């Protein structure tokens, strides 16, 4: 069961002017499930993407990068679940391009104006015949209020669809923001087996949208980890349809830029955290906050060492306050000049370690009380400076092994 996460309510998700979404069952891998989604964008939308840093990236990632670089203006996105079209070589690239061509032909736009996305099993040929046959039904289904359907249509091992919405005042106008994401395993930034799509009707200059996407990704999807595996298919796309009644934002440092950024970041972080809350087999949502570092980078280094440790994660699953595992992870994080005598460790309000050793006032029953909670904050103070950063993760349970052992069956 996901940790304190509910399925989205369709009526709570704001339609975004200039975006229509259609979802259908194409039988990509399994029958009787929503597995093909199309996003249709009005002309004039500004689009940017952030993709996996895995060098063995999937065909749709390669094609999406090419099409964004072409600069012709994105008019559509096509997303299939059930098949990742990764590890498929030249044939996979040809099939990703074929899907774009098929949708472009139906919309009377150029193939370079279509972005493809895939998620699912790796090293299996993409069934383009089924996808292309399903496109007319997806187009016929296209409506502005189909965000909840889209959140369901991009799921793989997710147990719940993930979607959030917000509104904000920007430049004297009310702007809407809505996004969906998917992911439950093979999750570790740069980025993860995740797809994220975030749209707003705000007016954002095309020169700023890529900066916006990177900023949002770095503070949301690039702060989550479930199992430390970096996927082949990670994609996070930001769309600004430029339909709102305010002057275009030309700088994120402006008052308007900061207002939009704050609202979009709130939605992006909720989407990213939802992936962790729905982590494969997860029973606990864990915030790892590292303070007192010389740089944000070394704070993240320590946070990820803790968040990736199977020993730490299994201890959280068992509610076992074997907290020396956390200190050990801090020590092997790779900070060569770390002074262990300046490190403090907290579990929520419980001060576990002081100056690198067990706090004389710490009682194991207090640690266990926190470990039994469904939401836990681990706070490490390095005593080296003023930098801080936060990572979100989950525990490891027996079900994680079961889910991944049975994934292809």
N, C-alpha and C positions, 0 to 999 in steps of 0.2 A: 504494500500500500504506500502511496506517496506520502511524504511527510508534510502535513499541514498544507496541502494543496488541493484545491477544488477545481472541477471542470469549469471552463468559462461559460457565462450566460450570454447567449447571442445578443440579447437586447442591451447588454451593458457595453458592447463594443461599438465605438463610433465609426460609421462609414466615413471613408476619406474621399472627398470630391476628386474625381479624376482617376479612381481605381475601381475596377469591377473584377470579381473573382468567380470562377466556375470550377466545380468539382464533380468528378464522375468515377465510376468503377470501370477500369480498363482491363482488369485481370493481369496486371503486370507480373505478379508472382502468385497471388492467391485470389480466388473468386470471392465475390460478395463483400468487398471492402473498398472504401474510397481510397484510390491510389494515384489519381491523376488530377492535378490542379493547374489552372492557368490564371495568371494575373494579367489584366488588360489595362494599359496605362494610356491616358489621353496624351496627345501630342503636347510637347513642351515640358514634360516632367523631367526633373533632374534625378539621376540615378548613380549610385556609387556602390562598390562592394569591397569587402575584405574577405580574403580566402585563406585556406589552410597553408601552413608553411611546410607541410610534409612534401618532400621532393617527389614522392611517388603519388602525385595528385591525380585525381580522377579526370576522365575526359570532359565532363561538363564544367569542371573548374577551369580547365585549359581553354575551353571554348568561350566561357563567360568572360574570362580575362581578355581574350582576343576581341570579343564583340564590344566590351566596354571601351577598350583602347581605340576601337575604330571611330568612336565619337559620333555615330549617326543618330543617337537618341533612342533610348530603349522604349519600345512600345508594348512588349509582352514578356512574361516569364512563364516557363513551363516546368513543372516539378513532378517527378514520379517517385514513388516509394516502392520498396520491394527489391530493387536492383540498383546498385551504386554506380554501375558502368565505370568501375575502377579496375585497374590491372587488366585492361582489355585491349591495350595497344592501339594500332592504327584503326582497327575495326571499331573500337569504342569511339574514337574521335569521329569517324565517318557516321556512326549512328547518332551521336549527339548533334552533329551538324544536320543530319537528315531530319531529326525532330524539329530543329529550328526552321528548316526550309518548309516543312509541312505546315507548321503553324503560321509562318510568314505568308505562305500562299493563301491560306484561309482568311488572313487579315489584310492582305494586299499591302504588306510592308516588306522591307528588305530582311533577309535572314539575319544580318548583323544587328537588327533591332530586336532580336529575341534572345533572351538569356535562358539556358537550360540548367536544371538542377536535378540531381539524382541522389537517392539514399537507399541503403539496403545491403544486400549481399555483394561482396567483392569477387571479381574474377569470373563473372558470368555475363554472357552476351546480353546486351540490352534488347528486349523484345520490341523493337520499334514498330513492328506491324500492329501490335496491340495498342501501343501508345498513339500512333497516328490514327488508328481506327477510332480511338476514343476522343480525339480532339473535337469533333463536331458536337458531341454531347456535352463536353466541358464548356465549350463556347455558348451553347444554348442555355446552360445553367448560370451564366455569368450575371451576378448581381452585386450591387455596392455593399450589401449587408451580409455577405457570405464569409466573413472572417472566421467565425466559429467552425463552419464547414471546412474551411481551408486548414485550420489548426488540426482537425481530425484527419484530413486527407494527406498530411505529410508525416504522420506518425510511423514509427517502426516498432521498436520494443517499448515505446512509451506506454504507460498505463492510462494516461489522461492527456487530452489536448491542452495546449498552452497558448493563451492569448490574453493580452491586457490592453487597456486603452486609457487615454488621459486627454484633458484639454488644458489650454493655457492662454493667457493674454500675451500677445506678441505684437508690438507696434500698433496698439490700439484695436487689434482684431482678436477674436477668439479662434484659435487654431486647434485642430484635432490631431491626435496621434494614436495609431493602433498598430499592434504588431503581433506576430505569431512566431513560435519556435518549436523545434522538435529535438529530441535527444534524450538518451537515458544511459548510454554506455559508450565506451571508446571516447571518453570526454577528457580532454586536457588541452588547454590553450596551446595553441597557435593554429587554428582554433580546435574544434573537436568534431565528433560525428554529430554535428548539429547543423541545422538550417535555421536561419533567422531572417525574418522579413519585417521591416519596420517602415511605416509610411506616415506621412503628414501632408496636410494641405497647405502648410506654410510656404511662403515664397523664399527660396534659398538660391542664391546665385550658383550657377553650375560650378564655378571655380572653388566653392566652399564645401560642396557636398562630400567629396572624398575625405576632406579633413574632418568633417562631421562624422562620417562613418568610422574612420579610424579612432577618433576620440571616444565614440560610444563603445566600440568593440573593446578597446583597451581597458575600459573601466567597467565592463560587464562580462561579456562572453570570454574575454581573456583574463578573467579572475575566477574561473570555476574549474574544478577538476573532479572527476569521479574515480577514474582508474589510472590516470597518467598516460593513456594512449592517445597519441595525436592521429586523427583520422586522415583519410585521403580526400574527403568530400566537403569539409567545413566551408560554409558560405554564409555571410551576413550581408544583407543588402538593405540600403537605405534609399527610400524614394521620397522626394519632395515634389508634389504635383503643382505647386505655385498657383493654387486656386484661391488662397485666402486674401482678404482685402487689406493688405499692408505692403509697405515698400519692401523690395527684396533685401534679404540679409546678405551683406557682402563681407562680414567679418564675424567670427564667433566671439570675438572680444567685445563686440558692441553690446549695449543693453539688451537689444532684441535677440542677438545671437546667444547671449547667456541665458535669457529666459527660455528660448526654445531648447537649448542644450540641456538645461536642468530638467525640463519636462520629458524630453526624449530619453534622457539617461535614466530617469525613474522607471519608465516602461522597459527599457533595455535590461536594466538590472533585475527587474521582476521576471522577465523572460529567461534570463540566464540562471537566476536562482531557482526557477521552476524546473529547469533541467536537472539540477542537483537534487531538488526535493523529490523528483521522480526517478532518481538514479536507480539503476538495476539492482533490486534487492535492498534498497536503502531503507533504514528504519530511523535514521537521525540526520538532521541538518546541522552542519558544523561551520561556524564562522571562525577563521583563523586570522587573528589580528596581530601583527608584529609592529612594535613601536620602538623608538629609540635607536633606529639605525642611522648609519652615516648617509645612506642613500635609499631611495625607494626601491631600487633594484635589489639591494641586499636584503631588504625587508621581504620582498617577494621570494627571494631565494630561500630564506628560512621558512616562510609560510608554506611554500610548495614542498619543501623537505618533510614538513609535518603532514601536510595534506596527502602526500603520495605514499607515506609509509604504511605498508600492509599491517605492520605490528600495531601502529597507532590506530588504524581504522578498525581492526578486529577487536582491539581493546574497547573502543567506543561501542561496538556492537554488543559486546558482552557486559557492558557497564562496569568494566574492571578498571579501577583507578591505578593502573600500572603506569604511572605518569613519568617514570624514568625513560620510557620510550619516547616521549615528547622531547625531553632534554637531550636524549641521544640524537634525535633528528636535527635539533638545533645545532648540535656539535658537528655533525657531518654535512651540514648544508654547504660548506665550502668557503666560509669566511676565515681566511688564514690567520688573521690577527685578532680573532674573537677572544675576549676576556671572559671566561666562564664565571668569574667571581662578581660580575656586574649584571648577571642575568636574573630576572624575576619571571615567575610563571604563575598565571591565574587561570582558574576554571570558573567562568562567570564571576561571582563575588568571592570565590574561595582563593586565598593567597597560598599557593602550593609550595613554591620555592622562592627563597630570598637570597640574593647575593650568590647564586649558583648552588645553593644547598637547600635541603628540606627546611621549610619554615617551621620553627619549633612549635608554633601554634596550630599547625595543620593537623587535622584529624582525617583519617581515611574515610570515615563515614560521611564527612562533608564532601569529599571528592566523589564518593559513590552516589550521593544524593544528586549531584549535578550530572554525573554520567548517565543516570537513568532518565534524564529529560529527553524529549524529542528534539529540542533545539538547544545547542550548547555553543558558548563562545570560549575559544582558547585564546588567551592574550599573553604574548611574550614581550618582555621589555628587555632590549639588548644593552641599554646603557652606553650607547656609542654616539648618539646624536639626536636630531629632532625629526628624522624621516619616519614615515609609517606607511603601511599598506595592508590590504585585506584580501583574503582568498576565501571562497566558499567551497565546501566539500561535503562528503557524506561518509557513513561507515561502510564496512564490507560485511555482508552476511552470507549465509550458505546459499541464499537464492541467487546471488551474483554469479556464482559458479554454475548453478543449474541453468540459468537463463542463457549464459554464453555457451555452455556445453550443448544446448539444444537449439541454438539460434538458426541453423540451416535446416533443421528437420521440420 
